Amino acid sequence: MMIKITYDSEVDALYIRLIEGEQECRTLRLNDEIALNIGPGETLVGIEIIDAKAVLGKGELPQVVLENLKLASAA
């Protein structure tokens, strides 16, 4: 399994993909900025954060820290 985090600076949106590949999902909006993509079997596929700088970092994107995880080698 690979978790992928992408950021689109043009629209200030961050997406955390938890499951690889194309998935047919329904979207569950938690609020105006955060939405969950739910796949088959109620599996959480991804998390979308709009206005990411404001929601996560008080005007800038926060650093990402991985704890107790091995980094995957670049493919």
DSSP file (Angstrom, degrees, kcal/mol; ACC not computed):
  #  RESIDUE AA STRUCTURE BP1 BP2  ACC     N-H-->O    O-->H-N    N-H-->O    O-->H-N    TCO  KAPPA ALPHA  PHI   PSI    X-CA   Y-CA   Z-CA
    1    1 A M              0   0    0      0, 0.0     2,-0.4     0, 0.0    18,-0.1   0.000 360.0 360.0 360.0 139.6    0.0    0.0    0.0
    2    2 A M        -     0   0    0     16,-0.1     2,-0.5     2,-0.0    18,-0.0  -0.992 360.0-151.7-127.1 129.6    1.2    3.5   -0.8
    3    3 A I        -     0   0    0     -2,-0.4     2,-0.4    16,-0.1    15,-0.2  -0.871  17.3-165.4 -97.4 131.1   -0.1    6.7    0.6
    4    4 A K  E     -A   17   0A   0     13,-2.2    13,-3.4    -2,-0.5     2,-0.5  -0.971   7.9-164.3-123.3 128.9    0.3    9.7   -1.8
    5    5 A I  E     +A   16   0A   0     -2,-0.4     2,-0.3    11,-0.2    11,-0.2  -0.954  13.3 179.7-112.7 124.2    0.0   13.3   -0.8
    6    6 A T  E     -A   15   0A   0      9,-2.7     9,-2.9    -2,-0.5     2,-0.4  -0.921  11.2-159.6-124.3 151.7   -0.4   15.9   -3.6
    7    7 A Y  E     -A   14   0A   0     -2,-0.3     2,-0.7     7,-0.2     7,-0.2  -0.997   6.3-159.4-133.1 131.3   -0.8   19.6   -3.5
    8    8 A D  E >>> -A   13   0A   0      5,-2.8     5,-1.7    -2,-0.4     4,-1.0  -0.919   5.1-170.5-109.6 105.2   -2.2   21.9   -6.2
    9    9 A S  T 345S+     0   0    0     -2,-0.7    -1,-0.1     1,-0.2     5,-0.0   0.752  79.7  67.1 -70.0 -23.8   -1.0   25.4   -5.6
   10   10 A E  T 345S+     0   0    0      1,-0.2    -1,-0.2     3,-0.1    -2,-0.0   0.859 120.7  18.7 -65.2 -34.2   -3.3   27.0   -8.2
   11   11 A V  T <45S-     0   0    0     -3,-0.7    40,-0.6     2,-0.1    -1,-0.2   0.343 103.8-122.0-116.8   4.0   -6.4   26.1   -6.2
   12   12 A D  T  <5 +     0   0    0     -4,-1.0    40,-2.3     1,-0.2    39,-0.9   0.938  60.7 148.2  53.4  53.1   -4.7   25.5   -2.8
   13   13 A A  E   < -AB   8  50A   0     -5,-1.7    -5,-2.8    37,-0.2     2,-0.4  -0.967  33.2-162.0-122.9 134.5   -6.0   22.0   -2.5
   14   14 A L  E     -AB   7  49A   0     35,-2.6    35,-3.0    -2,-0.4     2,-0.4  -0.928   6.2-166.2-113.0 136.7   -4.2   19.1   -0.8
   15   15 A Y  E     -AB   6  48A   0     -9,-2.9    -9,-2.7    -2,-0.4     2,-0.6  -0.989   8.0-163.0-127.8 129.2   -5.2   15.5   -1.5
   16   16 A I  E     -AB   5  47A   0     31,-2.7    31,-2.0    -2,-0.4     2,-0.6  -0.935  11.3-161.1-109.5 109.2   -4.2   12.4    0.6
   17   17 A R  E     +AB   4  46A   0    -13,-3.4   -13,-2.2    -2,-0.6    29,-0.3  -0.819  14.7 175.8 -94.8 123.0   -4.7    9.2   -1.4
   18   18 A L        +     0   0    0     27,-3.3     2,-0.4    -2,-0.6    28,-0.2   0.661  67.7  45.4 -99.2 -21.2   -4.8    6.2    0.8
   19   19 A I  S    S-     0   0    0     26,-1.2    -1,-0.2     2,-0.1     4,-0.1  -0.992  81.0-130.3-129.5 128.9   -5.6    3.5   -1.8
   20   20 A E        +     0   0    0     -2,-0.4    -2,-0.0    -3,-0.1   -17,-0.0  -0.301  63.8  29.5 -73.8 158.3   -3.9    3.3   -5.2
   21   21 A G  S    S-     0   0    0      2,-0.0     2,-0.2    -2,-0.0    -2,-0.1   0.047 100.3 -41.0  85.4 168.7   -5.7    3.0   -8.5
   22   22 A E        -     0   0    0      2,-0.0     2,-0.4     1,-0.0    -2,-0.0  -0.501  59.9-178.4 -70.8 133.4   -9.0    4.1   -9.9
   23   23 A Q        -     0   0    0     -2,-0.2     2,-0.7    -4,-0.1    -2,-0.0  -0.994  30.4-127.2-133.5 138.3  -11.9    3.8   -7.4
   24   24 A E        +     0   0    0     -2,-0.4     2,-0.3     2,-0.0    -2,-0.0  -0.795  47.1 177.3 -83.7 119.3  -15.5    4.5   -7.8
   25   25 A C        -     0   0    0     -2,-0.7     2,-0.4    14,-0.1    14,-0.2  -0.826  32.8-143.7-126.4 157.7  -16.2    6.8   -4.8
   26   26 A R  E     -C   38   0A   0     12,-2.5    12,-3.1    -2,-0.3     2,-0.5  -0.893  29.7-124.9-111.1 152.7  -18.9    8.8   -3.1
   27   27 A T  E     -C   37   0A   0     -2,-0.4     2,-0.6    10,-0.2    10,-0.2  -0.860  17.4-166.0-105.5 129.6  -17.9   12.0   -1.5
   28   28 A L  E     -C   36   0A   0      8,-2.9     8,-2.9    -2,-0.5     2,-0.5  -0.950  14.6-149.8-112.8 109.8  -18.8   12.8    2.2
   29   29 A R  E     -C   35   0A   0     -2,-0.6     6,-0.2     6,-0.2     3,-0.1  -0.691  16.1-176.6 -83.6 123.5  -18.3   16.5    3.0
   30   30 A L  S    S-     0   0    0      4,-2.5     2,-0.2    -2,-0.5    -1,-0.2   0.814  71.8 -33.5 -84.6 -34.5  -17.3   17.1    6.6
   31   31 A N  S    S-     0   0    0      3,-1.5    -1,-0.3     0, 0.0     0, 0.0  -0.875  84.6 -65.4-163.4-167.2  -17.4   20.9    6.1
   32   32 A D  S    S+     0   0    0     -2,-0.2     3,-0.1     1,-0.2    18,-0.0   0.771 131.3  34.9 -65.8 -25.0  -16.7   23.5    3.3
   33   33 A E  S    S+     0   0    0      1,-0.1    17,-3.2    16,-0.1     2,-0.5   0.716 110.5  59.0-102.7 -24.7  -13.0   22.6    3.3
   34   34 A I  E     + D   0  49A   0     15,-0.2    -4,-2.5    13,-0.0    -3,-1.5  -0.923  53.2 172.1-121.7 130.3  -12.7   18.9    4.0
   35   35 A A  E     -CD  29  48A   0     13,-2.4    13,-2.9    -2,-0.5     2,-0.4  -0.987  19.0-146.3-133.6 143.1  -14.2   16.0    2.0
   36   36 A L  E     -CD  28  47A   0     -8,-2.9    -8,-2.9    -2,-0.4     2,-0.6  -0.896   9.8-143.9-106.3 137.3  -13.7   12.2    2.3
   37   37 A N  E     -CD  27  46A   0      9,-2.9     8,-2.9    -2,-0.4     9,-1.3  -0.911  19.3-163.5-100.1 118.1  -13.8    9.9   -0.7
   38   38 A I  E     -CD  26  44A   0    -12,-3.1   -12,-2.5    -2,-0.6     6,-0.2  -0.891   7.7-170.8-108.1 126.1  -15.4    6.7    0.3
   39   39 A G    >   -     0   0    0      4,-3.5     3,-1.2    -2,-0.5     4,-0.5  -0.193  42.2 -38.0-101.8-166.5  -15.0    3.6   -1.9
   40   40 A P  G >  S+     0   0    0      0, 0.0     3,-0.9     0, 0.0    -1,-0.2  -0.210 127.7  20.2 -55.7 142.1  -16.5    0.1   -2.1
   41   41 A G  G 3  S-     0   0    0      1,-0.2    -2,-0.1    -3,-0.1     0, 0.0   0.732 130.1 -73.9  69.3  22.4  -17.1   -1.5    1.3
   42   42 A E  G <  S+     0   0    0     -3,-1.2     2,-0.4     1,-0.2    -1,-0.2   0.814  84.8 163.4  59.7  32.4  -17.1    1.9    3.0
   43   43 A T    <   -     0   0    0     -3,-0.9    -4,-3.5    -4,-0.5     2,-0.6  -0.673  43.4-121.0 -83.1 132.8  -13.3    2.1    2.6
   44   44 A L  E     + D   0  38A   0     -2,-0.4    -6,-0.2    -6,-0.2     3,-0.1  -0.657  36.4 172.6 -74.7 115.7  -11.7    5.5    3.0
   45   45 A V  E     -     0   0A   0     -8,-2.9   -27,-3.3    -2,-0.6   -26,-1.2   0.827  56.7 -17.3 -94.3 -39.8   -9.9    6.1   -0.4
   46   46 A G  E     -BD  17  37A   0     -9,-1.3    -9,-2.9   -29,-0.3     2,-0.4  -0.993  47.7-132.3-164.2 165.5   -8.8    9.7    0.1
   47   47 A I  E     -BD  16  36A   0    -31,-2.0   -31,-2.7    -2,-0.3     2,-0.5  -0.995  18.8-160.7-128.4 125.8   -9.1   13.0    1.9
   48   48 A E  E     -BD  15  35A   0    -13,-2.9   -13,-2.4    -2,-0.4     2,-0.5  -0.913   3.6-168.8-109.9 133.2   -9.4   16.3    0.1
   49   49 A I  E     -BD  14  34A   0    -35,-3.0   -35,-2.6    -2,-0.5     3,-0.5  -0.960   4.6-162.0-124.6 113.4   -8.6   19.6    1.8
   50   50 A I  E    S+B   13   0A   0    -17,-3.2   -37,-0.2    -2,-0.5     5,-0.2  -0.656  80.5  22.2 -90.2 149.9   -9.6   22.9    0.1
   51   51 A D  S >> S+     0   0    0    -39,-0.9     4,-2.5   -40,-0.6     3,-0.5   0.936  81.3 174.9  55.8  47.6   -7.9   26.1    1.3
   52   52 A A  H 3>> +     0   0    0    -40,-2.3     4,-3.0    -3,-0.5     5,-0.7   0.836  67.2  56.4 -58.0 -40.1   -5.2   23.8    2.6
   53   53 A K  H 3>5S+     0   0    0      1,-0.2     6,-1.8     2,-0.2     4,-1.4   0.910 114.0  40.0 -61.7 -40.9   -2.9   26.6    3.8
   54   54 A A  H <>5S+     0   0    0     -3,-0.5     4,-0.6     4,-0.2    -2,-0.2   0.905 119.5  45.2 -73.5 -41.7   -5.6   28.1    6.0
   55   55 A V  H  <5S+     0   0    0     -4,-2.5    -2,-0.2    -5,-0.2    -3,-0.2   0.905 130.0  19.5 -70.0 -42.0   -6.9   24.8    7.2
   56   56 A L  H  <5S+     0   0    0     -4,-3.0    -3,-0.2    -5,-0.2    -2,-0.2   0.785 132.5  24.6-101.2 -31.9   -3.6   23.2    8.0
   57   57 A G  H ><<S-     0   0    0     -4,-1.4     3,-0.9    -5,-0.7    -3,-0.2   0.253  89.6-112.0-132.2  18.3   -0.9   25.8    8.3
   58   58 A K  T 3< S-     0   0    0     -4,-0.6    -4,-0.2     1,-0.3    -5,-0.1   0.918 100.7 -23.6  52.5  47.2   -2.1   29.2    9.3
   59   59 A G  T 3  S+     0   0    0     -6,-1.8     2,-0.3     1,-0.2    -1,-0.3   0.254 134.8  56.4 105.5 -12.7   -1.2   30.6    5.9
   60   60 A E  S <  S-     0   0    0     -3,-0.9    -1,-0.2    -7,-0.6     0, 0.0  -0.981  90.5 -91.8-145.7 158.7    1.5   28.2    4.7
   61   61 A L        -     0   0    0     -2,-0.3    -8,-0.1    -3,-0.1     2,-0.1  -0.484  44.7-125.1 -71.4 137.7    1.7   24.4    4.2
   62   62 A P        -     0   0    0      0, 0.0     2,-0.1     0, 0.0    -5,-0.1  -0.343  27.3 -97.8 -76.6 162.4    2.9   22.6    7.3
   63   63 A Q        -     0   0    0     -2,-0.1     2,-0.5     1,-0.0     0, 0.0  -0.488  33.9-129.7 -72.6 150.7    5.9   20.2    7.2
   64   64 A V        -     0   0    0     -2,-0.1     2,-0.5     2,-0.0    -1,-0.0  -0.921  23.2-169.3-105.2 127.3    5.1   16.5    6.9
   65   65 A V        -     0   0    0     -2,-0.5     2,-0.5     2,-0.0    -2,-0.0  -0.971   7.5-157.0-119.5 126.8    6.8   14.2    9.5
   66   66 A L        -     0   0    0     -2,-0.5     2,-0.4     3,-0.1     3,-0.2  -0.899  11.7-164.6-102.7 127.5    6.8   10.5    9.1
   67   67 A E        -     0   0    0     -2,-0.5     3,-0.1     1,-0.2    -2,-0.0  -0.934  67.3  -5.6-115.8 135.4    7.3    8.6   12.4
   68   68 A N  S    S+     0   0    0     -2,-0.4     2,-0.4     1,-0.2    -1,-0.2   0.784 103.2 118.7  57.5  31.8    8.2    4.9   12.6
   69   69 A L        -     0   0    0     -3,-0.2     2,-0.4     0, 0.0    -1,-0.2  -0.979  62.1-130.6-127.3 139.9    7.8    4.4    8.8
   70   70 A K        -     0   0    0     -2,-0.4     2,-0.3    -3,-0.1    -3,-0.1  -0.703  29.4-120.7 -83.2 139.6   10.4    3.4    6.3
   71   71 A L        -     0   0    0     -2,-0.4     2,-0.2    -5,-0.1    -1,-0.0  -0.637  25.6-122.0 -79.7 136.3   10.6    5.6    3.3
   72   72 A A        -     0   0    0     -2,-0.3     2,-0.2     1,-0.1     3,-0.1  -0.512  28.5-111.4 -74.5 144.8    9.9    3.9    0.0
   73   73 A S        -     0   0    0     -2,-0.2     2,-0.1     1,-0.1    -1,-0.1  -0.501  40.8 -95.5 -74.4 148.4   12.7    4.1   -2.6
   74   74 A A              0   0    0     -2,-0.2    -1,-0.1     1,-0.1     0, 0.0  -0.401 360.0 360.0 -66.0 136.6   11.9    6.3   -5.6
   75   75 A A              0   0    0     -2,-0.1    -1,-0.1    -3,-0.1    -2,-0.0   0.452 360.0 360.0 -92.0 360.0   10.6    4.2   -8.5
